[in-house]
Amino acid sequence: MQFSGSPVDQSDDLGPANKTWAIFLISVLGLFLEMLLIRWIGTEVRIFAYLQNTILVVCFLGLGLGCFTSRQPIKLSQTLLPLLVLVLLLAIPATKYGLGKISAMLSLLGDVEIWGKGIVEDKAYAVYLFILGLGLTYFLMVLILDLFIPIGRLLGRLMDDHPHTIWAYSVNVAGSLVGTWLFVLLSFSYQPPVIWFLVFGALTLFFLPRVSRQRLASLAMLVGIVILAWFAGQEWGAREVVWSPYQKLVVAELFPEKGEVGKYLVTVNNTGYQAMLDLSPSHVQANPQHFSQEMNGYSQYDIPLLLHPHPQKMLIVGAGSGNDASGGLRHGVKEIQAVEIDPAIIDLGQRYHPEKPYSSNAVKMINDDARSFFATATEKYDVISFSLLDSHTTTAMTNARLDHYVYTRESISRAKTLLKDNGIMVLSFEAQKPFIADRMGRVLKEVFGAEPLTFRIPSTNYGWGGTMFVVGNLAAAQRQIAQDPALKAVISHWQTNYPVPLSYTTKVATDDWPYIYLMTPDIPLLYYLLAGLMVLLFLRCRWKLKLGGLVKNWNRSNWHFFFLGAAFLLLEVQNISKAAVVFGNTWDVNAVIISGVLAMILLANLISYKMPRIPLGLVYAALCVICLLLYFLDLSRFAFLPYASKVVVVGGLTTLPMLFSGVVFIRSFAAVTGKDKALGANLIGALVGALLQSVTFVIGIKALLLIVAGLYFLSMLTRPREVEQEKARFHEAVA
């Protein structure tokens, strides 16, 4: 099923306008599909949410290998068929359930904290499950890889054949920018996956073969993909399914007669998140079969208010669907500010919560990331409650989950400044391992200068429980406990029966090392196994595509583009991580930084076109100096700025190195003869850069800049020696 008769198959016979249009569309399609799979597969197959960059890395490998084989036949079926299989697997309930259990299978390794981890007593069976999990992960990676090779092959051929290199590359970047924002806008408007696949299908129509039989077969596969995507998106028995900008939310009705507590259950990315509870005194008293009456008024949502003598003003971060705000209202708090990052969760709370806390005039909803709110808040509070923020969602390009930067030393220190002199801070966390509780306890002890009051609340009909830490005015909190015998008895019971041993020795999370689920700075074994799977993928493709000497036969030019790609990807990851400290992990951070990067590349192309004789030695020097300056610059000092100003200042600073690296790339790319091979080496370098990101588990995020500077230095050393010939070809390219 070649692109027979299509514009891209006969590019040598068409003018530059047709080639340019094809480059733009394939760039939109490739980036859009990449973001679609990262979001969708990472949601439905949870292991890819923990191994954050896996899908990104596989996409880069597919695109890179496609560029290296750009002169081989290009068949649309090679993209549509594996995508059809992938969607089919997630449309069949049994296979979808099985793939969803991969994370539980691989959690048996034990060195990565995974929600819903498996517990197996039989060691032999545990080994079997672990191997099965690895095999299923590899199978999904193969499907994703195979569907990107034809896209890379087409892109490589078009770029190599285009007569105007700078213009072609600029169109490629512009198409990537459009693909990014197209998916962002769909996510922002709460569109489900079936709409994503409809857009993908519309973009693919341009590349359908003109031979009627082949066209019909391709159209049939496209229709099948969209229909199966609709089935894959169904949650049978659910009251509502919402795809917010952050995550997949499913609302299911609960039935007390079956022993289920609460009115509605909200699951996030197929994992339990929160039950909307009616803990009003009248409801609790009317249902003694479900609620222990002696606990009435002493739930985990009541405790923060009981520990303060006169709570008038309360801040809740991670407010969820409203249980915490309901607790504040039951205790007569006059002003509650509830911060929740996901607007869809706020909406669900407004519509479904039985106590209707978000309809109260006393509650002010703030749709923001907790860290971002801390940076700009100026008011003081009697009670600050960190609700159960434990994230089920990761950012798309970094090792950090949405909640990581909320629990760093810098974040807790900033939150402390928002407390009134007699205020208390209550931090609740589902610490599934002792070191996590110890990490939380230690950071609170260091920031507040005193050991926190700590107790573990068990899961009951009054809530799912968790470990609760209390800091601030502990003397007042202890007086409140002493004055309320029932409260004293409850907390004493919890401390006796559910002890929380704290040694205050676990490494504290910081903005530079925010990994709250890692016991020590180390790369988890699971990431090494992922690298092993990537090697297997590469060897499979080398055999299948007959690329035996792919890396062995590389020349200086290939290595030059390889190092540029690795440095570029690492720099982009580092930028997103640093921007999260300023903006919070809001949905638009990735889009803002990626857009800034692509805009800088376009600017670099323009500069190279207008000023083609800039000495590259000077450009390299500026690039390395800026990387070193960013290493010492604390971007959090700009967090107080208005949003638009932050976008300009932080976005400009973090993406400035891309301007200089972009000049280096386009100068080299315009001069090189085999542009498809150069682009392939660059994409494989980006793959390696994505894998190198794991070193942040050991050295921290900031040190990535030193590695980036080293990679750019290597790219300088490996520039082809035929400088004069390159200059001549470059000047010809911009003429």
C-alpha positions as CSV (number, residue, x, y, z in Angstrom):
1,M,0.0,0.0,0.0
2,Q,2.5,2.6,-1.2
3,F,1.6,6.3,-1.5
4,S,1.1,5.6,-5.3
5,G,0.0,8.7,-7.0
6,S,-0.1,10.8,-3.9
7,P,1.8,14.1,-3.7
8,V,4.4,12.7,-1.3
9,D,5.1,9.7,-3.4
10,Q,5.9,11.7,-6.5
11,S,7.6,14.6,-4.7
12,D,10.4,14.7,-7.4
13,D,7.7,15.5,-10.0
14,L,6.0,18.3,-8.0
15,G,7.0,21.9,-7.2
16,P,8.3,23.0,-3.8
17,A,4.8,24.2,-2.7
18,N,3.5,20.6,-2.7
19,K,6.5,19.3,-0.8
20,T,6.2,22.1,1.7
21,W,2.6,21.4,2.3
22,A,3.3,17.7,2.8
23,I,6.1,18.4,5.2
24,F,3.8,20.7,7.2
25,L,1.0,18.1,7.4
26,I,3.2,15.1,8.3
27,S,4.8,17.2,11.0
28,V,1.4,18.1,12.4
29,L,0.3,14.5,12.2
30,G,3.5,13.1,13.8
31,L,3.5,15.5,16.8
32,F,-0.2,15.1,17.3
33,L,-0.1,11.3,17.3
34,E,2.9,11.4,19.7
35,M,1.0,13.5,22.2
36,L,-2.2,11.4,21.7
37,L,-0.4,8.2,22.6
38,I,1.5,9.6,25.5
39,R,-1.8,10.8,27.0
40,W,-4.0,7.9,26.1
41,I,-1.7,4.9,26.7
42,G,-0.3,6.5,29.8
43,T,-3.8,6.7,31.2
44,E,-5.2,3.3,30.2
45,V,-2.0,1.3,30.7
46,R,-0.7,2.7,33.9
47,I,2.9,1.4,33.8
48,F,3.5,4.0,31.1
49,A,2.5,6.7,33.6
50,Y,5.3,5.5,36.0
51,L,7.8,4.9,33.2
52,Q,7.1,8.5,32.1
53,N,9.2,8.9,29.0
54,T,8.8,5.4,27.5
55,I,6.3,6.3,24.8
56,L,8.2,9.5,24.0
57,V,11.5,7.4,23.6
58,V,9.8,4.8,21.4
59,C,8.3,7.5,19.2
60,F,11.8,9.1,18.7
61,L,13.2,5.7,17.9
62,G,10.5,5.0,15.3
63,L,10.9,8.5,13.7
64,G,14.7,8.2,13.7
65,L,14.8,4.7,12.1
66,G,12.2,5.9,9.6
67,C,14.5,8.8,8.6
68,F,17.4,6.3,8.1
69,T,15.3,4.2,5.8
70,S,13.6,7.0,4.0
71,R,14.3,5.4,0.6
72,Q,12.5,2.2,1.4
73,P,8.8,1.9,0.4
74,I,6.3,4.0,2.4
75,K,3.1,2.2,3.2
76,L,0.2,3.7,5.0
77,S,-0.8,0.3,6.3
78,Q,2.4,0.1,8.3
79,T,1.1,3.0,10.5
80,L,-2.6,2.1,10.5
81,L,-2.4,-1.6,11.2
82,P,-0.4,-1.5,14.4
83,L,-2.6,1.4,15.6
84,L,-5.7,-0.6,14.8
85,V,-4.3,-3.5,16.9
86,L,-3.5,-1.1,19.7
87,V,-6.9,0.4,19.8
88,L,-8.5,-3.0,19.5
89,L,-6.7,-4.3,22.6
90,L,-8.0,-1.4,24.6
91,A,-11.5,-1.7,23.2
92,I,-11.9,-5.3,24.4
93,P,-12.7,-5.3,28.2
94,A,-10.7,-8.4,28.9
95,T,-7.5,-7.3,27.2
96,K,-7.9,-3.8,28.5
97,Y,-8.1,-5.2,32.0
98,G,-5.1,-7.4,31.5
99,L,-2.9,-4.6,30.1
100,G,-4.0,-2.4,33.0
101,K,-2.5,-5.0,35.4
102,I,1.0,-4.6,33.9
103,S,1.9,-2.0,36.6
104,A,0.8,-4.5,39.4
105,M,3.0,-7.2,37.8
106,L,6.0,-5.0,37.5
107,S,5.5,-3.5,41.0
108,L,6.5,-6.9,42.4
109,L,10.1,-5.6,41.9
110,G,9.5,-3.3,44.9
111,D,11.8,-0.4,44.2
112,V,9.3,1.8,42.5
113,E,6.2,3.0,44.4
114,I,3.2,2.1,42.3
115,W,-0.5,2.5,43.1
116,G,-2.4,-0.8,43.1
117,K,0.8,-2.8,43.5
118,G,0.5,-6.6,43.5
119,I,1.0,-8.8,46.5
120,V,1.9,-12.4,45.6
121,E,3.2,-14.9,48.2
122,D,4.4,-17.6,45.7
123,K,7.9,-16.4,44.5
124,A,7.8,-18.5,41.4
125,Y,4.4,-17.1,40.4
126,A,5.7,-13.6,41.2
127,V,8.6,-14.1,38.8
128,Y,6.2,-15.4,36.1
129,L,4.0,-12.3,36.5
130,F,7.0,-10.0,36.4
131,I,8.3,-11.6,33.1
132,L,4.7,-11.5,31.7
133,G,4.5,-7.8,32.6
134,L,7.8,-7.1,30.8
135,G,6.7,-9.1,27.8
136,L,3.4,-7.2,27.5
137,T,5.2,-3.9,27.9
138,Y,7.6,-4.9,25.1
139,F,4.8,-5.9,22.9
140,L,3.1,-2.5,23.3
141,M,6.4,-0.8,22.6
142,V,6.7,-2.7,19.4
143,L,3.3,-1.6,18.2
144,I,4.1,2.0,19.0
145,L,7.5,1.8,17.3
146,D,6.1,0.2,14.1
147,L,3.5,2.9,13.6
148,F,6.0,5.7,13.8
149,I,8.6,4.3,11.3
150,P,6.5,5.1,8.2
151,I,5.9,8.7,9.5
152,G,9.7,9.2,10.0
153,R,10.4,7.6,6.6
154,L,8.1,10.0,4.9
155,L,9.4,13.0,6.8
156,G,13.0,12.1,6.0
157,R,12.3,11.7,2.3
158,L,10.5,15.0,2.1
159,M,13.2,16.9,4.0
160,D,16.0,15.3,1.9
161,D,14.3,16.1,-1.4
162,H,13.2,19.7,-0.6
163,P,15.4,22.2,-2.5
164,H,15.3,24.9,0.3
165,T,16.5,23.4,3.6
166,I,15.9,26.3,6.0
167,W,12.4,26.8,4.7
168,A,11.7,23.1,4.9
169,Y,12.9,22.8,8.4
170,S,11.0,25.9,9.4
171,V,7.8,24.4,8.0
172,N,8.6,21.2,9.9
173,V,8.9,23.1,13.2
174,A,5.8,25.1,12.5
175,G,3.9,21.9,11.8
176,S,5.1,20.5,15.1
177,L,3.9,23.6,16.9
178,V,0.5,23.3,15.3
179,G,0.3,19.7,16.3
180,T,1.2,20.5,19.9
181,W,-1.5,23.2,20.2
182,L,-4.1,21.2,18.4
183,F,-3.8,18.4,21.0
184,V,-3.6,20.9,23.8
185,L,-6.8,22.6,22.7
186,L,-8.6,19.3,22.5
187,S,-7.5,18.4,26.0
188,F,-8.4,21.9,27.3
189,S,-11.9,21.5,25.9
190,Y,-12.4,18.1,27.6
191,Q,-12.6,16.1,24.4
192,P,-12.5,12.3,24.7
193,P,-10.1,10.0,22.8
194,V,-12.6,9.3,20.1
195,I,-12.4,12.9,19.0
196,W,-8.6,12.7,19.1
197,F,-8.7,9.8,16.7
198,L,-11.2,11.6,14.5
199,V,-8.7,14.5,14.1
200,F,-5.9,11.9,13.5
201,G,-8.0,10.4,10.8
202,A,-8.7,13.7,9.2
203,L,-5.0,14.5,9.1
204,T,-4.2,11.1,7.6
205,L,-6.7,11.5,4.7
206,F,-4.1,13.7,2.9
207,F,-1.8,10.7,2.7
208,L,-4.2,8.1,1.4
209,P,-3.1,6.3,-1.7
210,R,-4.9,7.1,-4.9
211,V,-5.3,3.5,-6.0
212,S,-8.9,2.8,-5.2
213,R,-8.5,-0.6,-3.6
214,Q,-5.7,0.6,-1.4
215,R,-7.6,3.7,-0.6
216,L,-10.6,1.7,0.5
217,A,-8.6,-0.6,2.7
218,S,-6.9,2.4,4.4
219,L,-10.2,4.2,4.9
220,A,-11.7,1.0,6.4
221,M,-8.8,0.8,8.9
222,L,-9.3,4.5,9.8
223,V,-13.0,4.0,10.3
224,G,-12.3,0.9,12.4
225,I,-9.8,2.8,14.5
226,V,-12.3,5.6,15.3
227,I,-15.1,3.1,16.1
228,L,-12.9,1.0,18.3
229,A,-11.7,4.2,20.1
230,W,-15.3,5.0,21.0
231,F,-15.7,1.5,22.5
232,A,-12.3,1.9,24.3
233,G,-13.6,5.1,25.9
234,Q,-16.7,3.5,27.4
235,E,-16.9,2.8,31.1
236,W,-20.0,0.6,31.4
237,G,-22.0,1.4,34.5
238,A,-20.4,4.7,35.1
239,R,-22.5,7.8,35.6
240,E,-20.1,10.1,33.8
241,V,-16.6,10.0,32.2
242,V,-14.6,13.2,31.8
243,W,-11.2,13.6,30.1
244,S,-9.9,16.8,31.8
245,P,-6.7,18.6,30.8
246,Y,-4.9,16.4,33.4
247,Q,-6.6,13.0,33.7
248,K,-9.4,10.6,33.0
249,L,-12.2,11.0,35.6
250,V,-14.9,8.4,36.1
251,V,-17.9,9.0,38.4
252,A,-19.8,5.9,39.6
253,E,-22.7,5.8,41.9
254,L,-22.2,4.0,45.2
255,F,-24.8,1.8,47.0
256,P,-24.8,1.7,50.8
257,E,-26.9,-1.4,50.9
258,K,-24.0,-3.2,49.3
259,G,-21.6,-1.9,52.0
260,E,-20.3,0.9,49.8
261,V,-19.8,4.2,51.6
262,G,-20.5,7.5,50.1
263,K,-22.8,8.8,47.4
264,Y,-20.4,8.8,44.4
265,L,-16.9,7.4,43.8
266,V,-14.5,9.3,41.6
267,T,-11.7,7.3,40.0
268,V,-8.6,9.0,38.4
269,N,-6.9,7.2,35.5
270,N,-8.6,3.9,36.5
271,T,-7.5,4.2,40.2
272,G,-9.7,5.1,43.2
273,Y,-9.4,8.8,44.0
274,Q,-12.1,9.9,46.3
275,A,-15.6,9.0,47.6
276,M,-17.9,11.9,48.0
277,L,-19.1,11.5,51.6
278,D,-22.1,12.9,53.3
279,L,-20.8,13.3,56.9
280,S,-23.4,15.8,58.0
281,P,-24.5,15.0,61.6
282,S,-28.1,14.4,60.5
283,H,-27.0,11.9,57.8
284,V,-24.6,10.1,60.1
285,Q,-27.2,9.8,62.9
286,A,-29.8,8.5,60.4
287,N,-27.5,5.7,59.2
288,P,-26.1,4.0,62.3
289,Q,-25.7,0.8,60.3
290,H,-22.9,2.5,58.2
291,F,-21.4,5.0,60.7
292,S,-20.0,4.4,64.2
293,Q,-21.8,7.0,66.2
294,E,-18.9,7.7,68.6
295,M,-16.8,8.8,65.6
296,N,-19.5,11.3,64.5
297,G,-17.6,14.7,64.1
298,Y,-14.1,13.1,64.4
299,S,-13.4,12.1,60.8
300,Q,-10.2,12.9,59.0
301,Y,-12.0,15.9,57.5
302,D,-13.0,17.2,61.0
303,I,-9.6,16.8,62.8
304,P,-7.8,19.8,61.3
305,L,-10.6,22.1,62.6
306,L,-10.7,20.5,66.0
307,L,-7.0,21.2,66.6
308,H,-7.5,25.0,66.4
309,P,-9.4,26.9,69.0
310,H,-11.1,29.4,66.7
311,P,-10.7,28.5,63.0
312,Q,-12.1,31.4,61.0
313,K,-10.0,31.2,57.8
314,M,-8.9,28.0,56.2
315,L,-6.8,27.1,53.2
316,I,-7.2,23.7,51.5
317,V,-4.7,22.6,48.9
318,G,-5.8,19.5,46.9
319,A,-9.4,20.2,47.7
320,G,-10.7,17.5,45.4
321,S,-14.5,17.1,45.1
322,G,-15.3,18.8,48.5
323,N,-14.9,16.5,51.5
324,D,-12.4,18.8,53.2
325,A,-14.4,21.9,52.5
326,S,-17.5,20.2,53.9
327,G,-15.6,19.5,57.1
328,G,-14.7,23.2,57.4
329,L,-18.3,24.3,56.9
330,R,-19.5,21.8,59.5
331,H,-17.2,23.6,62.0
332,G,-18.4,27.1,61.1
333,V,-15.3,28.3,59.3
334,K,-16.3,31.7,57.8
335,E,-13.9,31.7,54.9
336,I,-12.5,28.7,53.1
337,Q,-10.2,29.0,50.1
338,A,-10.1,25.6,48.3
339,V,-7.3,25.1,45.8
340,E,-7.7,22.4,43.2
341,I,-5.6,21.9,40.1
342,D,-8.2,20.1,38.0
343,P,-11.2,22.1,36.9
344,A,-13.1,19.0,36.0
345,I,-12.9,17.8,39.6
346,I,-14.2,21.1,40.8
347,D,-17.1,20.8,38.4
348,L,-17.9,17.2,39.6
349,G,-17.8,18.4,43.2
350,Q,-20.2,21.2,42.5
351,R,-22.7,18.8,40.8
352,Y,-22.4,15.6,42.7
353,H,-21.2,16.2,46.3
354,P,-24.1,15.5,48.7
355,E,-23.2,18.3,51.1
356,K,-22.8,20.8,48.3
357,P,-19.8,22.6,49.9
358,Y,-18.8,24.4,46.7
359,S,-22.2,26.1,46.6
360,S,-21.6,27.8,49.9
361,N,-20.7,31.5,49.9
362,A,-18.1,30.7,52.5
363,V,-16.1,28.6,50.0
364,K,-14.0,30.3,47.3
365,M,-12.7,27.9,44.7
366,I,-9.3,28.5,43.2
367,N,-8.3,26.5,40.1
368,D,-4.6,26.4,40.4
369,D,-1.6,24.2,41.3
370,A,-0.8,24.4,45.1
371,R,2.8,25.4,44.4
372,S,1.7,28.1,42.1
373,F,-0.8,29.4,44.6
374,F,1.7,29.5,47.4
375,A,4.0,31.7,45.2
376,T,1.4,34.4,44.8
377,A,-0.7,34.2,47.9
378,T,-0.6,37.1,50.4
379,E,-3.3,36.3,52.9
380,K,-2.8,34.5,56.2
381,Y,-4.8,31.5,57.5
382,D,-5.7,29.9,60.8
383,V,-5.6,26.4,59.3
384,I,-3.8,25.2,56.2
385,S,-4.8,21.7,55.2
386,F,-2.7,19.6,52.7
387,S,-5.4,17.1,51.6
388,L,-4.6,13.8,50.1
389,L,-2.7,15.2,47.1
390,D,-0.9,11.9,46.2
391,S,-0.9,12.1,42.4
392,H,-1.9,9.4,40.0
393,T,-0.7,11.5,37.1
394,T,2.7,12.4,35.8
395,T,3.8,15.2,33.6
396,A,4.5,14.3,30.1
397,M,8.2,14.8,29.8
398,T,9.7,14.7,33.3
399,N,10.2,12.1,36.1
400,A,8.1,14.2,38.5
401,R,4.5,13.5,39.3
402,L,2.0,16.3,39.6
403,D,2.3,16.4,43.4
404,H,6.1,16.2,43.7
405,Y,6.9,19.9,43.9
406,V,4.2,20.5,46.5
407,Y,6.1,18.5,49.2
408,T,9.6,19.9,48.7
409,R,11.4,21.9,51.4
410,E,11.0,25.1,49.4
411,S,7.2,24.6,49.0
412,I,6.6,23.8,52.7
413,S,8.7,26.8,53.7
414,R,6.6,29.1,51.5
415,A,3.4,27.6,52.9
416,K,4.6,28.3,56.4
417,T,4.7,32.0,55.7
418,L,1.0,31.9,55.0
419,L,0.1,30.7,58.5
420,K,-1.1,33.1,61.2
421,D,1.0,33.2,64.3
422,N,-1.3,30.9,66.1
423,G,-2.1,28.8,63.0
424,I,-1.7,25.1,62.4
425,M,-0.8,23.2,59.3
426,V,-2.1,19.7,58.7
427,L,-0.6,17.5,56.1
428,S,-2.3,14.3,55.1
429,F,-0.6,11.7,52.9
430,E,-1.1,8.1,52.0
431,A,2.4,7.0,53.0
432,Q,2.4,3.4,51.7
433,K,6.0,2.9,52.8
434,P,7.7,4.0,56.1
435,F,10.4,6.0,54.3
436,I,7.7,8.2,52.7
437,A,6.2,9.1,56.1
438,D,9.7,9.7,57.5
439,R,10.4,12.0,54.6
440,M,7.3,14.0,55.2
441,G,8.0,14.2,58.9
442,R,11.6,15.3,58.5
443,V,10.8,18.1,56.1
444,L,8.1,19.4,58.5
445,K,10.5,19.1,61.4
446,E,13.2,21.0,59.5
447,V,10.9,23.8,58.3
448,F,9.0,24.3,61.6
449,G,11.8,23.4,64.0
450,A,9.8,20.9,66.0
451,E,8.7,17.3,65.5
452,P,5.1,17.1,64.1
453,L,2.2,15.5,65.9
454,T,1.7,12.4,63.9
455,F,-0.9,9.7,63.7
456,R,-2.3,7.3,61.1
457,I,-6.0,7.3,60.5
458,P,-7.4,3.9,59.3
459,S,-9.8,3.6,56.4
460,T,-13.4,3.6,57.6
461,N,-16.8,4.7,56.5
462,Y,-15.7,8.2,57.5
463,G,-12.9,8.3,54.9
464,W,-10.1,6.4,53.3
465,G,-7.6,7.5,56.0
466,G,-3.9,8.2,55.7
467,T,-1.0,9.5,57.8
468,M,-1.7,13.0,59.3
469,F,1.1,15.4,60.4
470,V,0.3,18.5,62.5
471,V,2.7,21.4,62.8
472,G,2.5,25.1,63.7
473,N,1.1,26.1,67.0
474,L,1.4,22.6,68.6
475,A,0.8,24.0,72.1
476,A,-2.7,25.2,71.1
477,A,-3.3,21.9,69.3
478,Q,-2.4,19.9,72.4
479,R,-4.7,22.1,74.5
480,Q,-7.5,21.4,72.2
481,I,-6.9,17.6,72.4
482,A,-6.7,17.8,76.2
483,Q,-10.0,19.7,76.4
484,D,-11.9,17.2,74.3
485,P,-11.8,13.7,75.9
486,A,-13.3,12.0,72.8
487,L,-10.7,13.6,70.5
488,K,-7.9,12.6,72.9
489,A,-9.2,9.0,73.0
490,V,-9.5,8.8,69.2
491,I,-6.0,10.1,68.5
492,S,-4.5,8.0,71.3
493,H,-6.2,4.9,69.8
494,W,-4.8,5.6,66.4
495,Q,-1.3,6.2,67.7
496,T,-1.4,3.0,69.7
497,N,-2.9,0.7,67.1
498,Y,-1.5,2.3,63.9
499,P,2.0,3.6,64.9
500,V,4.0,5.7,62.6
501,P,7.7,5.2,63.4
502,L,9.8,8.2,62.4
503,S,13.5,8.5,62.6
504,Y,13.8,11.8,60.6
505,T,16.7,10.5,58.6
506,T,15.2,10.0,55.1
507,K,16.5,12.5,52.5
508,V,14.2,15.5,52.2
509,A,12.6,16.3,48.8
510,T,13.8,19.6,47.3
511,D,13.1,21.5,44.1
512,D,16.3,20.0,42.7
513,W,15.5,16.5,43.9
514,P,11.7,16.2,44.2
515,Y,11.3,12.4,44.1
516,I,9.1,11.7,47.2
517,Y,8.6,8.1,46.2
518,L,12.3,7.2,46.0
519,M,13.9,6.0,49.2
520,T,17.4,7.1,48.3
521,P,19.0,8.9,45.3
522,D,19.2,5.9,42.9
523,I,18.0,4.8,39.5
524,P,15.3,2.1,40.1
525,L,16.0,-1.3,38.6
526,L,12.8,-1.0,36.6
527,Y,14.4,1.8,34.6
528,Y,17.4,-0.3,33.7
529,L,15.0,-3.0,32.5
530,L,13.3,-0.4,30.4
531,A,16.7,0.5,28.8
532,G,17.1,-3.2,28.2
533,L,13.8,-3.4,26.4
534,M,14.9,-0.4,24.3
535,V,18.0,-2.3,23.3
536,L,15.9,-5.3,22.2
537,L,13.7,-2.9,20.2
538,F,16.7,-1.5,18.5
539,L,18.2,-4.9,17.7
540,R,14.8,-6.1,16.3
541,C,14.6,-3.0,14.0
542,R,18.2,-3.4,12.9
543,W,17.4,-6.9,11.8
544,K,14.0,-6.2,10.3
545,L,15.1,-3.0,8.4
546,K,18.4,-4.5,7.4
547,L,20.4,-1.8,9.2
548,G,23.3,-4.0,10.4
549,G,25.9,-1.2,10.4
550,L,23.6,1.6,11.5
551,V,25.7,3.1,14.2
552,K,29.0,1.3,13.4
553,N,29.2,3.1,10.0
554,W,28.4,6.5,11.3
555,N,30.6,9.4,10.3
556,R,31.4,12.6,12.1
557,S,28.3,14.3,10.7
558,N,26.0,11.6,12.2
559,W,27.6,11.8,15.6
560,H,27.4,15.6,15.4
561,F,23.6,15.5,14.9
562,F,23.3,12.7,17.5
563,F,24.9,14.8,20.2
564,L,22.8,17.8,19.2
565,G,19.6,15.7,19.6
566,A,20.6,14.3,23.0
567,A,21.5,17.7,24.4
568,F,18.3,19.3,22.9
569,L,15.9,16.7,24.6
570,L,17.7,16.9,27.9
571,L,17.5,20.7,27.8
572,E,13.8,20.6,27.1
573,V,13.2,18.2,30.0
574,Q,15.2,20.4,32.3
575,N,13.3,23.4,31.2
576,I,9.9,21.8,31.9
577,S,11.1,20.7,35.4
578,K,12.4,24.2,36.3
579,A,9.3,25.9,34.9
580,A,7.1,23.7,37.1
581,V,8.6,25.3,40.1
582,V,7.4,28.7,38.9
583,F,4.1,27.9,37.2
584,G,3.2,24.8,39.1
585,N,2.5,21.6,37.3
586,T,-0.5,23.1,35.5
587,W,-1.7,21.6,32.2
588,D,-0.2,24.4,30.1
589,V,3.4,24.2,31.4
590,N,4.4,21.6,28.8
591,A,2.7,23.5,26.0
592,V,4.2,26.9,27.0
593,I,7.8,25.5,27.2
594,I,7.5,23.4,24.0
595,S,6.0,26.3,22.2
596,G,8.8,28.5,23.4
597,V,11.3,26.0,22.2
598,L,9.8,25.8,18.8
599,A,9.5,29.5,18.5
600,M,13.2,29.9,19.4
601,I,14.0,27.4,16.6
602,L,12.1,29.4,14.1
603,L,13.9,32.5,15.3
604,A,17.2,30.7,14.9
605,N,16.3,29.8,11.4
606,L,15.5,33.4,10.6
607,I,18.8,34.6,12.1
608,S,20.7,32.0,10.2
609,Y,19.0,33.0,7.0
610,K,19.6,36.8,7.5
611,M,23.1,36.5,9.0
612,P,24.6,33.3,7.5
613,R,28.2,34.2,8.4
614,I,28.0,34.3,12.2
615,P,31.0,32.4,13.6
616,L,29.8,29.1,15.0
617,G,32.6,29.2,17.6
618,L,31.0,32.3,19.1
619,V,27.5,30.6,19.0
620,Y,28.9,27.6,20.8
621,A,30.5,29.8,23.5
622,A,27.3,31.7,24.1
623,L,25.4,28.4,24.3
624,C,27.7,26.9,27.0
625,V,27.8,30.2,29.0
626,I,24.0,30.4,29.1
627,C,23.7,26.8,30.3
628,L,26.1,27.5,33.1
629,L,24.3,30.7,34.0
630,L,21.0,28.9,34.2
631,Y,22.7,26.3,36.4
632,F,23.2,29.0,39.1
633,L,19.9,30.9,38.5
634,D,17.0,30.2,40.8
635,L,13.9,30.6,38.7
636,S,11.6,30.5,41.7
637,R,12.5,34.2,42.4
638,F,10.2,35.0,39.4
639,A,7.2,33.0,40.8
640,F,5.5,36.2,42.2
641,L,5.2,37.8,38.8
642,P,1.8,38.0,37.0
643,Y,1.2,35.0,34.7
644,A,1.9,36.8,31.4
645,S,5.1,38.3,32.8
646,K,6.2,34.8,34.0
647,V,5.6,33.3,30.6
648,V,7.8,36.0,29.0
649,V,10.6,36.0,31.6
650,V,10.8,32.3,32.6
651,G,9.9,31.0,29.1
652,G,12.5,33.3,27.6
653,L,15.2,32.4,30.0
654,T,14.7,28.6,29.9
655,T,14.4,28.5,26.1
656,L,17.2,30.9,25.3
657,P,19.8,28.1,24.8
658,M,17.5,26.7,22.1
659,L,18.1,29.8,20.1
660,F,21.9,29.2,19.9
661,S,21.6,25.4,19.5
662,G,19.0,26.1,16.8
663,V,21.6,28.2,14.9
664,V,24.1,25.4,15.2
665,F,21.6,22.8,14.0
666,I,20.3,24.6,11.0
667,R,23.8,25.7,9.9
668,S,24.9,22.1,10.0
669,F,21.6,20.7,8.6
670,A,21.6,23.0,5.6
671,A,25.1,22.1,4.7
672,V,24.9,18.3,5.1
673,T,24.2,16.2,2.0
674,G,22.2,13.3,3.5
675,K,19.5,15.2,5.4
676,D,17.4,12.1,6.1
677,K,20.3,10.4,7.8
678,A,21.2,13.6,9.7
679,L,17.6,13.9,11.0
680,G,17.6,10.2,11.9
681,A,20.8,10.6,13.9
682,N,19.3,13.6,15.6
683,L,16.1,11.8,16.6
684,I,18.1,8.8,17.9
685,G,20.2,11.2,19.9
686,A,16.9,12.6,21.4
687,L,16.0,9.1,22.4
688,V,19.3,8.7,24.3
689,G,18.7,12.1,25.9
690,A,15.3,11.0,27.1
691,L,16.9,7.8,28.7
692,L,19.6,9.9,30.3
693,Q,17.0,11.9,32.1
694,S,16.9,9.0,34.6
695,V,20.2,10.3,36.1
696,T,18.2,13.1,37.8
697,F,17.2,10.4,40.3
698,V,20.8,10.4,41.4
699,I,22.3,13.9,40.7
700,G,19.2,16.1,40.7
701,I,17.6,18.2,38.0
702,K,19.9,21.2,38.0
703,A,23.0,19.0,37.1
704,L,21.4,18.1,33.8
705,L,22.6,21.5,32.5
706,L,26.2,20.4,33.0
707,I,25.5,17.2,31.0
708,V,23.8,19.4,28.4
709,A,26.8,21.6,28.1
710,G,29.0,18.5,27.8
711,L,26.9,17.1,25.0
712,Y,27.0,20.4,23.1
713,F,30.8,20.4,23.5
714,L,30.9,16.9,22.0
715,S,28.7,18.1,19.1
716,M,31.3,20.9,18.5
717,L,34.1,18.4,18.4
718,T,32.3,16.1,16.0
719,R,31.4,18.8,13.4
720,P,32.6,17.7,10.0
721,R,36.0,18.9,9.1
722,E,35.1,20.1,5.6
723,V,34.2,23.5,7.0
724,E,34.7,25.4,3.8
725,Q,32.6,23.0,1.8
726,E,29.9,23.2,4.4
727,K,30.0,27.0,4.3
728,A,29.6,26.9,0.6
729,R,26.6,24.5,0.8
730,F,25.0,26.6,3.5
731,H,25.3,29.8,1.6
732,E,23.8,28.1,-1.4
733,A,21.0,26.8,0.8
734,V,20.0,30.3,2.0
735,A,20.4,31.9,-1.4
